[in-house]
Amino acid sequence: AEVHERIPFWFSASDASALLSEREGCPNVVLESLACGTPCLLTDSPEMHEVIASASEAEFTKLEPASVARGLATLLARGERVSRPARTWDEVSREVMARFERVVPAAAV
């Protein structure tokens, strides 16, 4: 099987995933992890908070070794898998359009 096809198995076999970066847009790796029920350790940034729908999905941390260690320990101690309902591309496109309508003034269009 192709490497990409194996990604759901790797996430599903993991207790947690981590994305520790200073800046992100909408990171697919986090969405893929959550889709497989795997909670995430994430940098405490506005972009990351936009991706997370509920507190059970993630633990947020600063980019400092001690903070990352505490965040990962907290996430693993929960021992929970997360559940996020599947979405269709139609639903995703409606969400994107609704966001654009909120942030782009009507006069700018």
trRosetta pair geometry for C-beta under 8 A, 3 or more apart (Angstrom, degrees):
i j d omega theta_ij theta_ji phi_ij phi_ji
1 5 4.4 -107 170 83 112 132
1 6 5.9 132 102 -55 120 89
2 5 4.7 96 61 1 82 105
2 6 7.5 -150 96 -8 47 86
3 6 5.8 -62 -159 31 37 112
3 7 7.5 60 147 -46 64 85
4 7 5.9 -23 -165 -13 42 116
5 8 7.9 -45 175 20 43 97
6 9 5.3 -58 -167 40 63 116
6 10 6.1 62 139 -25 86 103
7 10 5.7 -57 -148 35 34 110
7 11 6.3 28 159 -13 69 106
7 32 6.1 -35 149 176 128 140
8 11 5.9 -56 -144 41 32 107
8 12 5.9 30 159 -19 67 112
8 32 7.5 -119 -83 -175 64 96
8 35 7.7 -70 -113 104 96 104
8 36 5.3 174 -148 -95 69 119
9 12 5.7 -57 -142 41 27 110
9 13 6.2 23 159 -17 64 111
10 13 5.9 -62 -147 39 27 107
10 14 6.5 29 153 -28 62 110
11 14 5.6 -59 -151 27 33 115
11 17 6.5 -26 -128 -53 88 132
11 32 6.2 -158 -56 136 157 89
11 33 5.1 -158 -141 -118 125 55
11 35 7.8 49 111 69 157 76
11 36 3.6 110 109 57 121 159
11 37 7.9 132 135 49 100 62
11 38 4.7 -134 178 5 87 143
12 36 4.7 -115 -64 -177 72 115
12 37 6.7 51 -117 48 72 104
12 38 6.9 -128 -87 -45 28 110
14 17 5.9 69 117 -62 151 79
14 33 7.8 -55 72 -138 134 97
14 38 5.2 41 79 -133 101 141
15 38 7.5 116 129 -142 12 94
15 76 5.8 45 137 -122 131 88
15 79 8.0 -44 -155 -120 109 51
16 38 6.4 155 -123 179 23 91
16 39 5.5 -36 -118 79 83 81
16 40 6.8 143 -171 -105 81 24
16 41 6.0 52 162 -19 126 97
16 72 6.8 163 94 -145 155 79
16 75 5.0 85 -113 129 148 128
16 76 6.0 -91 -17 -74 135 77
17 29 7.1 -153 156 155 142 97
17 30 7.5 -174 96 -109 127 52
17 33 4.1 -108 29 -121 147 144
17 38 5.3 72 -13 129 102 124
17 39 7.7 -178 28 95 72 36
17 40 5.1 -29 72 -108 87 77
17 41 7.3 -155 98 24 41 74
18 40 6.7 145 -96 -164 32 70
18 41 4.1 -15 -109 63 88 105
18 42 7.5 -170 -151 -69 55 42
18 68 7.8 62 -154 -160 142 105
18 72 6.9 -26 -80 -93 131 107
19 24 6.9 46 146 -75 129 154
19 27 5.8 124 -165 132 166 166
19 29 5.8 138 -81 91 127 122
19 30 5.6 -74 3 -64 147 99
19 40 6.5 -7 12 -170 95 122
19 41 7.6 167 28 84 50 60
19 42 5.6 6 62 -113 89 76
19 43 7.1 -83 109 0 73 89
19 48 7.7 178 86 -110 114 117
20 41 7.2 -10 -62 115 96 98
20 42 7.5 -174 -82 -147 53 30
20 43 5.5 116 -141 -56 50 96
20 61 7.3 -33 -112 76 104 116
20 63 6.1 130 180 -111 101 88
20 68 6.4 12 -109 -115 148 125
21 24 5.6 103 77 -55 122 98
21 43 5.9 -116 56 -8 42 144
22 43 6.8 -140 -97 -176 23 166
22 45 7.5 113 178 -74 37 146
22 63 6.9 -31 -81 -37 74 156
23 45 7.1 -171 -107 -167 42 164
23 47 7.1 80 -162 10 56 149
24 27 4.7 -32 -173 -44 132 112
24 43 7.6 143 -5 49 116 120
24 45 7.0 131 28 77 92 141
24 47 4.9 -178 75 112 79 141
24 48 6.5 70 52 -64 128 80
25 47 6.5 -109 -134 -154 14 137
26 31 7.4 31 161 -36 89 127
26 47 7.5 -131 -73 -174 46 101
26 50 7.7 -79 -99 100 85 117
26 51 6.4 148 -141 -89 70 107
27 30 4.5 76 88 5 105 105
27 31 7.1 175 99 -5 57 86
27 51 6.9 -30 41 -85 83 162
28 31 5.4 -60 -148 43 41 111
28 32 5.8 42 155 -22 74 106
29 32 5.8 -51 -144 37 29 112
29 33 6.4 34 154 -22 62 106
30 33 5.6 -52 -148 34 31 114
30 34 6.3 26 156 -13 65 107
30 40 5.4 18 -135 -96 88 169
30 42 6.8 38 -111 -91 132 125
30 48 7.5 -175 -100 -135 166 81
30 51 5.4 47 110 148 141 152
30 58 7.9 5 -155 -88 115 131
31 34 5.9 -57 -145 41 30 107
31 35 6.2 35 154 -25 64 108
31 51 6.9 -110 -65 -161 82 116
32 35 5.6 -54 -146 34 30 115
32 36 6.7 19 156 -11 62 107
33 36 6.1 -70 -158 41 29 103
33 38 4.5 -88 -174 79 82 106
33 39 7.7 -19 145 112 113 5
33 40 5.3 99 103 -71 146 106
34 37 7.5 58 -172 -68 35 15
34 38 7.0 -105 -77 61 28 61
34 39 7.7 49 -101 -107 72 36
34 40 6.7 -52 -59 -19 88 116
34 57 5.6 14 -119 -155 117 117
34 82 6.0 -48 -145 90 75 136
34 84 5.1 36 153 -1 102 149
35 84 6.4 -79 -96 70 44 120
35 86 7.6 67 -145 -104 96 70
37 81 4.1 11 165 180 113 106
37 82 5.4 177 -154 59 52 59
37 83 6.4 7 -113 -82 94 51
37 84 7.8 -165 -86 14 53 82
38 81 7.2 -37 -79 -138 38 77
38 82 7.2 -51 55 28 11 100
39 56 7.0 -101 -101 152 123 60
39 57 5.8 179 -126 -173 80 33
39 58 6.0 -180 -172 -83 85 38
39 59 7.3 60 152 -9 119 85
39 75 5.7 -165 111 -164 125 108
39 78 7.1 15 23 71 168 139
39 80 6.7 64 -34 83 135 85
39 81 7.6 -158 -25 -140 90 30
39 82 5.2 117 -73 -26 80 118
40 52 7.9 -134 58 -91 117 108
40 57 6.7 4 26 151 92 77
40 58 4.6 -22 69 -109 86 95
40 59 7.6 -160 99 31 48 63
40 75 7.9 -99 99 -140 17 148
41 58 7.1 155 -92 -160 20 79
41 59 5.3 -20 -111 67 69 96
41 61 6.1 8 -178 1 96 126
41 68 7.2 87 158 -154 136 74
41 71 5.1 115 -145 131 111 114
41 72 5.3 -22 -80 -85 157 72
41 75 5.4 -113 -71 -17 94 159
42 45 7.8 -106 151 28 99 84
42 48 4.3 160 155 -162 134 141
42 51 7.9 -172 -124 63 164 124
42 52 7.3 -149 28 -51 155 127
42 58 5.2 -7 8 -169 117 133
42 59 7.3 154 25 77 71 45
42 60 5.6 -36 77 -107 85 65
42 61 7.2 151 79 24 35 79
43 48 5.9 169 71 -31 68 151
43 60 7.2 10 133 -156 17 78
43 61 6.6 -63 -109 71 38 70
43 62 7.7 51 -147 -133 71 22
43 63 6.0 4 -120 -58 109 94
44 48 7.0 -113 -125 61 19 136
44 49 7.9 39 -158 -50 57 101
44 60 4.0 88 -89 165 84 114
44 61 6.1 -162 -26 64 95 17
44 62 6.0 -32 25 -72 119 56
45 48 4.9 92 58 6 80 103
45 49 7.3 -147 93 -7 41 87
46 49 5.7 -58 -150 35 35 112
46 50 6.7 40 154 -26 66 102
47 50 5.8 -53 -157 26 34 114
47 51 7.1 30 150 -19 63 104
48 51 5.9 -56 -157 30 39 111
48 52 6.6 27 153 -15 69 110
48 58 7.4 -162 165 157 107 163
48 60 6.7 138 110 -113 135 104
49 52 6.0 -62 -146 38 35 107
49 60 7.5 5 -75 -87 85 143
52 55 7.8 66 154 -89 124 29
52 57 5.1 180 -147 80 90 125
52 58 4.8 -85 -111 20 136 132
53 57 6.3 81 47 -13 73 151
53 84 6.7 123 35 -120 138 110
54 57 5.4 109 66 -11 71 102
54 82 7.8 168 68 -149 109 115
55 58 7.6 -102 -160 55 35 65
56 78 7.5 165 -146 180 75 149
56 80 6.0 -69 -167 110 107 149
56 82 5.5 154 122 -111 97 97
57 82 4.8 81 -105 -135 66 158
57 84 7.1 50 -102 -61 125 117
58 75 7.7 -31 -165 -110 36 121
59 71 4.7 161 127 -168 119 87
59 72 7.6 -180 76 -75 140 28
59 74 5.3 145 -131 89 151 113
59 75 4.2 -122 1 -67 136 102
60 71 7.0 -108 96 -129 21 131
61 64 7.9 -134 163 42 97 70
61 67 4.8 146 -169 141 96 97
61 68 5.3 110 148 -95 153 50
61 70 7.3 154 -118 71 114 85
61 71 3.5 -74 -70 -41 125 158
61 72 7.9 -11 -51 -31 154 68
62 67 4.2 6 53 114 88 170
62 68 7.8 -103 76 -48 54 69
63 67 7.5 4 27 70 8 127
63 68 7.2 29 -137 -56 35 112
64 67 4.3 73 63 13 93 112
64 68 6.7 -171 79 -12 42 87
65 68 5.8 -58 -144 36 28 110
65 69 6.3 28 159 -19 65 107
66 69 5.7 -54 -148 36 31 112
66 70 6.4 30 154 -17 65 105
67 70 5.8 -53 -147 38 31 110
67 71 6.2 33 154 -20 65 108
68 71 5.7 -55 -146 38 29 113
68 72 6.3 26 158 -16 64 107
69 72 6.0 -57 -146 38 27 107
69 73 6.3 28 155 -18 63 109
70 73 5.7 -58 -147 38 30 111
70 74 6.2 31 155 -21 66 107
71 74 5.7 -54 -147 35 29 112
71 75 6.3 27 156 -18 64 108
72 75 5.7 -54 -145 38 32 112
72 76 6.2 26 158 -14 66 109
73 76 6.0 -59 -144 42 27 106
73 77 6.1 32 156 -26 64 109
74 77 5.8 -55 -146 32 27 113
74 78 7.1 38 153 -29 59 96
75 78 6.0 -47 -165 15 33 114
76 79 7.2 39 168 -66 46 59
87 91 4.4 -119 -169 81 97 134
87 92 5.7 110 130 -52 125 86
88 91 4.9 103 54 4 74 98
88 92 7.2 -137 99 -1 43 86
89 92 5.4 -52 -146 39 38 113
89 93 6.1 39 155 -21 69 104
90 93 5.9 -55 -146 36 28 109
90 94 6.5 30 153 -19 63 104
91 94 5.8 -54 -150 34 32 111
91 95 6.5 32 152 -19 65 105
92 95 5.7 -55 -152 35 33 112
92 96 6.4 32 152 -18 66 105
93 96 5.6 -51 -146 37 34 112
93 97 6.3 36 154 -19 65 106
94 97 5.7 -55 -146 39 31 111
94 98 6.2 33 154 -21 65 106
95 98 5.7 -53 -146 36 30 112
95 99 6.5 31 154 -20 63 104
96 99 5.8 -55 -152 34 31 111
96 100 6.5 32 152 -18 65 104
97 100 5.7 -53 -149 36 33 111
97 101 6.3 34 153 -20 66 106
98 101 5.7 -54 -148 36 31 113
98 102 6.6 32 153 -20 63 105
99 102 5.7 -57 -153 34 33 110
99 103 6.3 3 161 1 68 113
100 103 6.4 -74 -141 48 28 93
100 104 5.4 -7 178 10 72 120
101 104 6.9 -54 -107 50 19 89
104 108 5.4 -115 -179 71 88 129
104 109 6.5 88 137 -59 120 96
105 108 4.8 97 66 -5 83 104
105 109 7.9 -150 98 -13 52 83
106 109 6.0 -54 -162 20 41 113
